[in-house]
């Protein structure tokens, strides 16, 4: 694969990732609403869709690492920013903007996922208290 083809694939995959992260954000919002509404069917269906989507994103992440290694000529200390710095000025600016937008979307989805995890864990803890009572009520002396 030529150097130009590697850059094209890298940028094309970044655009696909951006679209998929927008979809992931929507799914995480659906998951949150399902958790708030104690809707097991929504949680199960949304969870399956999230797992599928994250698998696709992770696959492209692995390809991106390989492309970065090829473009930088080294297997370690890879940096998309360093790869993009090799582009001429105009495409570099557009590519860096795309990368920054993608990084922001990733960070936002991580925040939503952590929020959902905290909500689900709190609900799980509450359910355990209802079903089994408080833990450590009677502590041996």
C-alpha positions in Angstrom: 0.0 0.0 0.0 1.4 3.4 -0.9 2.0 6.2 1.6 -0.8 8.2 0.0 -3.2 5.2 0.3 -2.2 4.8 4.0 -3.1 8.5 4.7 -6.4 8.1 2.8 -7.3 5.1 4.8 -6.3 6.7 8.1 -8.4 9.8 7.3 -11.3 7.7 6.0 -11.3 5.6 9.1 -11.3 8.7 11.3 -14.4 10.0 9.5 -16.1 6.6 10.0 -15.1 6.7 13.7 -16.6 10.1 14.1 -19.9 8.9 12.7 -19.8 5.8 14.9 -19.0 7.8 18.0 -22.0 10.0 17.3 -24.0 6.8 17.2 -22.4 5.5 20.4 -23.3 8.8 22.1 -27.0 8.2 21.2 -26.8 4.6 22.4 -25.3 5.7 25.7 -28.1 8.2 26.1 -30.7 5.4 25.4 -28.9 3.2 27.9 -29.1 5.9 30.5 -32.9 6.4 29.9 -33.4 2.6 30.0 -31.6 2.4 33.3 -33.6 5.3 34.8 -36.8 3.6 33.7 -35.7 0.2 34.9 -36.3 -1.1 31.3 -34.5 -4.4 31.0 -35.4 -4.9 27.4 -34.0 -1.5 26.4 -30.9 -2.1 28.4 -30.3 -5.6 26.8 -30.9 -4.4 23.3 -28.9 -1.2 23.7 -26.1 -3.1 25.4 -25.8 -5.5 22.4 -25.7 -2.6 20.0 -23.0 -0.9 22.1 -20.9 -4.0 22.2 -21.1 -4.4 18.4 -20.3 -0.8 17.7 -17.4 -0.7 20.2 -16.0 -3.9 18.5 -16.1 -2.0 15.1 -14.4 1.0 16.6 -11.7 -1.1 18.3 -11.0 -2.8 15.0 -10.4 0.5 13.3 -8.3 1.6 16.2 -6.0 -1.4 15.6 -5.8 -0.6 11.9 -5.0 3.1 12.8 -2.1 1.9 15.1 -0.7 -0.2 12.2 -1.0 2.6 9.7 0.7 5.0 12.2 3.5 2.5 12.7 4.0 2.2 9.0 3.8 6.0 8.3 6.2 6.8 11.2 8.5 3.8 10.5 8.5 2.6 14.1 6.3 0.2 16.1 6.2 2.2 19.4 5.5 5.7 20.7 2.9 6.2 18.0 1.1 9.5 17.6 -1.6 10.4 15.2 -0.6 14.0 15.7 2.9 13.2 14.5 1.5 11.3 11.5 -0.7 14.3 10.6 2.2 16.7 10.9 3.7 15.0 7.9 0.9 16.3 5.6 1.1 19.6 3.7 -0.4 22.6 5.4 -4.0 22.7 4.1 -4.8 19.0 4.5 -2.9 18.9 7.8 -5.1 21.6 9.3 -8.3 19.8 8.2 -7.0 16.5 9.4 -5.9 17.9 12.7 -9.3 19.5 13.2 -11.0 16.1 12.4 -8.7 14.3 14.9 -9.4 16.9 17.6 -13.2 16.6 17.0 -12.9 12.8 17.2 -10.8 13.0 20.4 -13.5 15.2 21.9 -16.2 12.8 20.9 -14.3 9.9 22.5 -13.9 11.8 25.7 -17.6 12.7 25.8 -18.6 9.1 25.2 -16.2 8.0 28.0 -17.9 10.4 30.4 -21.4 9.2 29.4 -20.3 5.6 29.8 -18.9 6.3 33.3 -22.1 8.1 34.2 -24.1 5.1 33.1 -21.9 2.7 35.0 -22.3 4.7 38.2 -26.1 4.7 37.8 -26.2 1.0 37.1 -24.0 0.2 40.1 -26.1 2.4 42.4 -29.2 0.6 41.2 -27.5 -2.7 41.8 -26.5 -1.7 45.3 -30.0 -0.5 46.1 -31.5 -3.8 44.8 -29.1 -5.8 47.0 -30.1 -3.8 50.1 -33.8 -4.4 49.3 -33.4 -8.1 48.7 -30.7 -8.9 51.3 -30.8 -6.1 53.8 -27.9 -3.8 54.9 -24.5 -5.3 55.0 -22.5 -5.3 58.2 -25.5 -4.4 60.4 -24.2 -6.7 63.1 -20.5 -6.4 63.4 -18.9 -8.9 65.8 -17.3 -7.3 68.8 
